[in-house]
Amino acid sequence: MSHDSRVAALDSLLEDAGLDAVLATKDASIAYLTGFWGLQMERFFGVTVRKGGEGALIAPSLDRDAVAAAPTGLEKALYDAAKGNGLSTLYETFGSAKRIGVEEDHFIWARAKELTSAGYELVPASDLIMELRAAKDAEEIAAVKHACAQIIAVYEEVWADLKVGDSEADVNAKAAYSLARRGGAHPGPHILFGAHAGDPHGSPGSRTLQEGDVIVADIAAQFDGYWGDMTRVAHAGTPSDWAAKAWDIVKEAYDDAVAATMVGNTARDVDHAQRVIVEAHPEIGACLHGAGHAIGTEIHEPPFLVATSETPLREGMIFTVEPGIYNSEKGGIRLEDDILVAADGPVNLSPSALELRVIE
């Protein structure tokens, strides 16, 4: 689907939503609608879509070349960020529209206050935009699969190079370089050893790999605007009884959660499939997170596979499925793949060996 087709699809929702226009401000939403990726920082970027399908990509003139190259039929409205905050340019793109849908989980309060003071009525519209972004088309699915293929290649480099005595910092730096060399943006390897792996959000540091350590390698990066996100596990030397048992538990949870990632189920069904297995083994470790999250132009995007979500799964959605079990003293085990919700069942977009690899 072209970017202009996505704008038309968004326009088709405005009447029923009671909106005169929508303002998208998230990087990922701007890119979804126009193909343009900017660096926001303190400057204002946005896309307006008015009823009728007209609108604009608003950006500072600093980004004029990238804006000019953006594959969109919308107006390209530039402003001088050294002389203003861009809101007067934004107002011009609204035309006569007054009731504006905004991404309420992103649009900052200070700008919202300025718009309301200028006479605009702001209405939450994040769900409206995500309704379109949630189901991926064939090109988007291929892009996620391509990103995963690059990550799989990096895993092979990591495993081939890893040895006892290596530090987390060095291993992560090498993986990040390999991702970047392959064209990955925002390379995000998160490779932890031993007890550090018992903290899903632990920070890689100076700890070195020791015999008997479990290794949890979560590797993610964005390629051509779309993310891949995977996790694989290894062990330095013969796996301990704990590691072998934890692996079996998580593999069973993974298999059941992937099988549940299908049209007709809800997000909470997928979470329940893994949670009922992991939580049955408190002697091994804890279940510290949901089953996963949607992925696309953002690495984490809704819907989220958590116990509180009744969101129905639709054909074309892509989720990470990533059950894990965590022990603060012994480490963690997590398996993660990117799973497409297809008409005839789940499809793994990141197929590679699922094994407790041994590092000699």
C-alpha positions in Angstrom: 0.0 0.0 0.0 1.4 3.4 -1.0 1.7 6.2 1.6 -1.0 8.1 -0.2 -3.3 5.1 0.0 -2.7 5.1 3.8 -3.6 8.8 3.9 -6.8 8.0 2.0 -7.6 5.2 4.5 -7.2 7.5 7.4 -9.4 10.1 5.7 -12.1 7.5 5.3 -12.3 7.2 9.1 -12.7 10.9 9.9 -16.4 11.3 9.3 -17.4 8.5 11.6 -15.0 9.7 14.2 -16.5 13.2 14.1 -13.2 14.8 13.2 -12.4 17.6 10.9 -8.7 16.6 10.7 -6.0 14.4 12.3 -2.6 15.5 13.4 0.0 12.7 13.6 3.2 13.6 15.5 4.9 10.3 16.3 7.9 9.6 14.2 6.5 6.2 13.3 3.1 7.6 12.3 4.6 10.3 10.3 6.7 7.7 8.4 3.7 5.4 8.0 1.7 8.2 6.3 4.5 9.9 4.3 7.7 7.8 4.2 9.6 10.6 6.0 11.7 9.9 9.1 12.9 13.0 11.0 14.9 13.8 14.1 12.4 15.6 16.3 14.4 16.6 19.4 12.9 20.1 20.3 11.5 20.9 16.9 8.0 20.3 15.7 7.2 17.7 13.1 3.7 16.5 12.1 1.3 15.3 9.4 -2.1 16.8 9.0 -4.9 15.0 7.2 -8.2 16.9 6.6 -11.5 15.5 5.6 -11.3 15.0 1.9 -7.7 13.6 2.1 -5.8 16.9 1.8 -3.2 17.8 4.3 0.5 18.4 4.8 3.8 17.2 6.1 5.2 19.9 8.4 8.9 20.0 9.2 11.7 22.5 9.9 13.6 23.8 6.9 16.6 22.1 8.4 15.2 18.9 6.9 14.2 20.3 3.5 16.2 17.7 1.5 14.7 14.7 3.3 11.2 16.3 3.1 11.6 16.9 -0.6 12.5 13.2 -1.1 9.5 11.9 0.9 7.2 9.8 -1.3 4.0 11.6 -0.4 1.4 13.6 -2.3 0.6 15.8 0.7 1.8 19.4 0.8 5.3 19.8 2.2 5.1 22.8 4.6 8.5 23.9 5.9 9.2 26.5 8.6 12.3 28.2 10.0 12.9 26.7 13.4 15.3 29.5 14.3 12.4 32.0 14.0 9.4 30.1 15.3 8.0 26.9 16.7 6.2 25.8 13.6 2.7 26.1 15.0 1.6 29.0 12.7 2.6 26.8 9.8 0.6 24.0 11.3 -2.5 26.2 11.7 -2.3 27.0 8.0 -2.4 23.3 7.1 -5.6 22.9 9.1 -7.6 25.2 6.8 -11.1 25.5 8.3 -10.7 22.4 10.5 -11.3 23.0 14.2 -12.0 19.6 15.7 -8.6 17.9 15.5 -7.7 14.3 16.4 -4.2 14.0 18.0 -2.0 11.2 19.2 -2.7 11.9 22.9 0.0 9.5 24.1 2.6 11.6 22.3 1.5 15.2 21.7 3.1 17.3 24.4 1.0 19.3 26.9 2.6 22.6 26.1 1.8 22.4 22.4 -1.7 21.1 23.2 -2.3 24.2 25.4 -1.2 26.5 22.5 -3.6 24.8 20.1 -6.6 25.0 22.5 -5.8 28.6 23.1 -5.8 29.2 19.4 -9.4 27.8 19.3 -8.9 24.2 18.3 -10.7 21.3 19.9 -8.4 18.4 20.5 -9.7 14.8 20.6 -7.8 11.6 21.3 -7.1 9.8 18.1 -4.1 7.5 18.8 -6.4 4.4 18.4 -7.7 5.7 15.1 -4.2 5.8 13.6 -3.1 2.6 15.2 -6.2 0.9 13.8 -4.5 1.4 10.4 -1.0 0.7 11.5 -1.8 -2.5 13.3 -2.5 -4.7 10.3 0.5 -4.8 8.0 0.4 -5.1 4.3 2.6 -7.4 2.2 5.4 -4.9 1.8 5.5 -4.3 5.6 5.5 -8.0 6.3 8.4 -8.4 3.9 10.2 -5.5 5.6 9.9 -7.1 9.1 11.1 -10.5 7.7 14.1 -8.8 6.1 15.0 -7.1 9.4 14.8 -10.5 11.1 17.0 -12.1 8.5 19.7 -9.5 9.2 19.4 -10.1 13.0 19.7 -13.9 12.4 23.0 -13.3 10.6 24.3 -11.2 13.4 23.4 -14.0 15.9 25.7 -16.4 13.9 28.5 -13.9 14.3 27.9 -13.5 18.0 27.9 -17.2 18.7 30.9 -17.9 16.5 32.9 -15.2 18.3 31.7 -15.6 21.9 34.0 -17.1 24.5 34.6 -17.3 28.2 36.3 -14.2 29.4 34.5 -11.8 27.0 32.8 -8.9 28.6 29.1 -8.0 28.1 30.2 -4.5 27.0 32.5 -5.8 24.3 30.0 -8.4 23.0 27.2 -5.9 22.8 29.4 -3.3 21.0 30.4 -5.9 18.4 26.8 -6.9 17.8 25.8 -3.2 17.5 28.5 -2.6 15.0 27.5 -5.7 13.0 23.9 -4.5 12.9 24.9 -1.0 11.8 27.2 -2.4 9.1 24.3 -4.3 7.7 22.2 -1.1 7.5 20.4 -1.4 10.8 19.3 1.9 12.5 19.0 2.2 16.3 20.9 -1.1 16.8 19.8 -2.5 20.1 21.6 -5.7 21.2 20.9 -6.5 24.9 23.2 -9.5 25.7 23.5 -10.4 29.4 25.5 -13.1 31.2 24.8 -15.2 34.3 22.8 -13.5 37.1 22.6 -10.3 35.0 20.3 -12.2 32.7 17.8 -12.6 35.6 16.9 -8.9 35.1 15.1 -8.5 31.7 16.0 -4.8 31.6 19.5 -5.2 33.1 22.3 -3.0 31.6 25.3 -4.7 29.9 28.5 -3.9 31.7 31.9 -5.1 32.6 30.9 -8.5 33.7 32.8 -11.3 31.9 31.4 -14.6 30.7 32.2 -17.4 33.1 31.9 -21.1 32.8 28.4 -22.1 33.8 26.7 -18.8 32.8 23.5 -18.6 30.9 23.6 -16.1 28.1 20.4 -14.2 27.1 20.9 -12.4 23.8 18.0 -10.0 22.8 18.9 -8.3 19.5 16.8 -5.7 17.7 17.3 -3.1 15.0 15.3 -1.2 12.4 16.0 -1.8 8.7 14.3 0.3 6.0 11.9 1.7 8.6 10.8 -1.6 10.1 12.0 -3.4 13.2 13.0 -7.0 13.9 13.3 -8.1 17.5 14.5 -11.6 18.6 15.9 -13.4 21.6 18.1 -16.5 21.7 19.8 -18.2 24.6 23.1 -20.0 25.1 25.1 -21.5 27.9 28.8 -21.4 28.7 29.7 -25.1 29.0 27.3 -27.9 29.8 23.9 -26.5 30.9 23.1 -26.7 34.6 20.1 -28.6 35.8 18.4 -25.2 36.4 19.1 -23.9 32.9 17.9 -27.1 31.3 14.7 -27.1 33.3 14.1 -23.4 32.7 14.7 -23.9 29.0 12.1 -26.7 28.8 9.5 -24.5 30.6 10.1 -21.5 28.4 10.1 -23.6 25.2 6.8 -25.1 26.1 5.4 -21.6 26.9 6.8 -20.3 23.6 5.2 -23.1 21.6 1.8 -22.6 23.2 1.9 -18.8 22.9 2.8 -18.9 19.2 0.0 -21.4 18.6 -2.4 -19.0 20.3 -1.3 -16.0 18.0 -4.2 -16.5 15.6 -7.2 -14.7 14.2 -10.1 -15.0 16.7 -8.1 -14.9 19.8 -7.4 -11.9 21.9 -4.2 -10.5 23.1 -4.8 -11.8 26.6 -5.3 -15.3 25.2 -1.7 -15.3 24.0 -0.5 -14.0 27.3 -2.5 -16.7 29.2 -1.0 -19.4 27.0 2.5 -18.7 28.2 1.7 -17.4 31.7 -0.1 -20.5 32.9 3.0 -22.6 32.1 5.7 -20.2 33.5 3.8 -19.3 36.7 3.4 -23.1 37.5 7.2 -23.2 38.3 8.0 -20.6 40.9 10.8 -22.8 42.2 12.6 -22.1 38.9 11.9 -18.4 38.5 9.3 -15.7 38.0 7.1 -14.6 35.1 7.9 -10.8 34.9 6.2 -9.6 31.7 3.5 -10.3 29.2 3.8 -12.5 26.1 5.0 -9.7 23.8 4.0 -6.7 21.8 3.2 -5.6 18.3 6.1 -4.5 16.1 6.4 -2.5 12.9 7.6 1.0 12.4 8.0 1.1 16.2 9.8 -1.7 18.1 7.0 -1.6 20.8 3.6 -0.7 19.5 0.1 -1.6 20.5 -1.6 -4.0 20.9 0.4 -5.5 23.7 0.1 -9.2 24.6 -0.8 -8.7 28.3 -3.4 -10.2 30.7 -5.6 -7.1 30.6 -5.9 -6.7 26.9 -9.1 -7.9 25.1 -7.9 -6.6 21.7 -8.9 -9.1 19.1 -6.0 -10.4 16.8 -6.5 -9.5 13.2 -4.9 -10.9 10.0 -1.7 -8.9 9.2 -0.8 -8.1 12.8 2.8 -8.9 13.8 3.8 -9.6 17.4 6.9 -10.5 19.2 6.1 -13.7 21.2 8.7 -13.8 24.0 7.9 -15.8 27.2 10.6 -15.8 29.8 11.5 -17.0 33.3 13.8 -15.2 35.6 15.9 -16.0 38.7 17.9 -13.2 40.3 20.7 -15.6 41.3 20.9 -17.9 38.4 19.8 -15.8 35.4 17.0 -16.0 32.9 15.7 -17.8 29.9 13.7 -16.0 27.2 12.8 -17.0 23.6 11.5 -14.4 21.2 10.3 -14.5 17.6 8.3 -12.2 15.4 5.0 -13.9 14.5 2.6 -12.9 11.8 -1.1 -13.4 12.4 -2.1 -15.0 9.1 -5.5 -16.2 7.8 -4.5 -19.9 8.2 -2.5 -19.6 11.4 0.7 -18.0 12.9 3.7 -17.6 10.6 7.2 -17.1 12.1 9.0 -14.2 10.3 12.2 -14.9 12.2 12.8 -18.7 11.7 16.1 -19.9 13.1 17.3 -22.6 15.4 15.6 -22.7 18.8 18.1 -24.5 21.0 20.0 -24.0 24.2 23.3 -23.4 22.4 26.4 -24.5 24.2 29.4 -22.2 24.1 32.6 -24.3 24.5 
